Amino acid sequence: MYIVVMAIPVANVKKSEYKKWTKSSAKILQRYGCLQIKELWGDWIPEGKVTDFKKAVHAKNGENIVLQWQYWPSKKVLLQAEKKMKADDAFNVDSEVPFEGQRLIVGGFKSFFTAHSNA
């Protein structure tokens, strides 16, 4: 399992636009092999003394933080999909992206530990 995580600043007034955009984006990612996408709308984002989510993405007043988790079978599948999506121009769609892409943070991660509650 390989997980891609994004931290995205989204204006609160664009929440419904973002939901619509992410549903269409998820369909594209899944066509190219993504197993699952989770979108998390910030609910409790404390201000840090040195850094925090809002500082990391240079969030402006009226913006919230969205975390997106993409679950891929492997890094190899992700990299092949990225290459194919670029060649296919898969994300060249008519809808406008409801956030400033240059301020999002993205990274790929390998899982090394999982714990489950017995509750």
N, C-alpha and C positions, 0 to 999 in steps of 0.2 A: 504494500500500500504506500502511495506517495501522496502527500497532501500539500496543496498550494493554498496559502493564506494571503488574503489582501485586507488592508485597512484602508477604507475609502471615506473621505469627507463628503457628506451629502446634505444639501440644504433641507431643513425640515419641511419647507413648503414644496419640495420636490419628491417627497416620500412616495406618493402614488405613482409618479412618473418613473421613479427608480424601480418600484415593484414591477411595473409593466416591462421596463427595459430588462430587468434581471430574469424574468420568465422567458423572454425570447432568447436572451444570451445563454441561459441554461440549456435550452433545446439545442442550440448550436454546439455547445461544449459536449453534450451527451452524444450527439451524432458522431463526434470525433473520439469518443471513448471514455469521457468522464463518467464515473460511476454514480456520483452523488454531489450535489451542491447544497450547502447550508448558508443561509443569509441571516445575519444577526444584527438587529437594529439596536444601537446603544441605548441602554436603560440606566446604567449607573457608571458614569465616566468621571472618576474623581480627578481633581487637578493635582498634579504632582509638583514637587519643589524643583526637580531637575528636568524630568521628562514625563510625558504621559501620552495617551493616544491623540489627544487634540493637538498637542505641540508637535508630535511626530509628523502629522499630515498638514500642519499649518491651518487647522480648522478656523474658520471665521465665525463671527457671531451669527447665530441662527443655523449653524451646521451641526449635524450629528455624525457619529462614527458608525459605519457599517463594517462588520467583519464578514468576509466571504471565505468559506472553506470549500475547496474543490478536492474531491477524493478520486484519485487516479489509480489504476492497477499497478503502475510503476513509473519511475522517472522516464524510462525509455519510451513508454507509451505517451506520456505527456509531451516529451520533446518531439516525437514523430507527429503528434497531433498539432503542436504549435507550428511546425514547419508546413504541414498540409493546410492548416487554416490560413496561414499567411499566403501560400500559393493560390488557394481557392478564393482569397479575399472574403472569407466567411463572415467577417464582422462589418463589412461594408453594407450596412442596412440603412434604410431611410430614416429610422428614428434617431433623434439626437441623444447623445450620451448625457445623462442628467447629473454629471459631476465633472470636476476638473481632473482629468486623467493624470496630469503631471504631478499631482499631489498624492496620489495613492501609493501605498507601499505594498510590495509583493515579494513573496519568498516561497521556496519549496522546502519541504521538511520530511525527513524520514522519522517514522514512529519508533521510539525506543522503549516506551513503557505505557501500559494501559492498566487502569484500576477500575473496577466496577463495584458499585454499592450492592449490598445484599438486600437493601430495602425494597 
